[in-house]
């Protein structure tokens, strides 16, 4: 992300929706997904939907600030 606040908000919204995400090397501009080796296609789809919703919600919350 170009702004660390967006990364922080996206991670927060993802966790709120039950998907654990983290910064990469403590850098809030980069989000890291760490699925287990036995992840199912349905779980991948869920993570992608939650990520997309998290980005949309973060952008909505930040509005004209970015």
C-alpha positions as CSV (number, residue, x, y, z in Angstrom):
1,X,0.0,0.0,0.0
2,X,1.1,3.6,-0.6
3,X,0.0,4.6,2.9
4,X,0.6,2.6,6.0
5,X,-2.8,3.6,7.4
6,X,-4.5,1.7,4.6
7,X,-2.5,-1.5,5.5
8,X,-3.3,-1.1,9.2
9,X,-7.0,-0.7,8.4
10,X,-7.1,-3.6,6.0
11,X,-5.5,-5.9,8.5
12,X,-7.9,-4.8,11.2
13,X,-11.0,-5.4,9.0
14,X,-9.7,-8.8,7.9
15,X,-9.1,-9.9,11.5
16,X,-12.6,-8.6,12.4
17,X,-13.9,-10.9,9.6
18,X,-12.0,-13.9,10.9
19,X,-9.0,-13.9,8.6
20,X,-5.5,-13.5,10.2
21,X,-3.1,-11.3,8.3
22,X,0.2,-9.6,9.2
23,X,2.6,-7.0,8.1
24,X,5.7,-8.2,6.2
25,X,8.7,-7.6,8.4
26,X,6.8,-5.1,10.5
27,X,6.0,-3.0,7.4
28,X,2.4,-1.9,7.4
29,X,2.6,-1.1,3.7
30,X,2.8,-4.8,2.8
31,X,0.4,-7.5,3.9
32,X,1.5,-11.1,4.2
33,X,-0.9,-14.1,3.9
34,X,0.3,-17.3,5.5
35,X,-2.1,-20.1,4.6
36,X,-1.4,-23.7,5.7
37,X,-0.3,-26.2,3.1
38,X,-3.7,-27.9,3.3
39,X,-5.8,-24.8,2.5
40,X,-8.9,-25.5,0.4
41,X,-10.1,-23.6,-2.6
42,X,-13.1,-22.4,-0.6
43,X,-10.8,-21.0,2.1
44,X,-8.7,-19.2,-0.6
45,X,-11.9,-17.7,-2.0
46,X,-13.0,-16.6,1.4
47,X,-9.6,-14.9,2.1
48,X,-9.8,-13.1,-1.3
49,X,-13.3,-11.9,-0.6
50,X,-12.4,-10.7,2.9
51,X,-9.2,-9.0,1.6
52,X,-11.2,-7.2,-1.1
53,X,-13.9,-6.1,1.4
54,X,-11.2,-5.0,3.8
55,X,-9.6,-2.8,1.1
56,X,-12.9,-1.3,0.1
57,X,-13.8,-0.6,3.8
58,X,-10.4,1.0,4.5
59,X,-10.8,3.3,1.4
60,X,-14.3,4.2,2.5
61,X,-13.1,5.0,6.0
62,X,-10.2,7.1,4.8
63,X,-12.3,8.8,2.2
64,X,-10.8,12.1,1.0
65,X,-7.7,11.8,3.3
66,X,-5.8,9.8,0.7
